[in-house]
Amino acid sequence: MERKITQRELRNQSGEIMRALDRGERFLVTRNGVPVGELTPLRPRRFAKTAEVLAHFRGAPHIDFRRFRRDIDRHVDQRVRPRG
């Protein structure tokens, strides 16, 4: 559940709010009673062990990279065009 806080609370209590984010709390920030943003904690990064990754890909089919490149070039226009 997220906690509603005002823009002023965010400004004046930023340290407390950051510690709450570290604990996993979420916030809905309002200005004049109107929601303007959300603060949510970032999920910690998860790393897989090399052996686990290799085991998952062990049964994957072989990729012919030259053929793959030709297929991409045939179907995808990769020319650079300036924005107008």
Long-range contacts (C-beta under 8 A, 24 or more apart in sequence): 1-26, 2-26, 2-27, 2-28, 2-38, 3-27, 3-28, 4-28, 4-30, 5-29, 5-30, 6-30, 6-31, 7-31, 7-36, 10-39
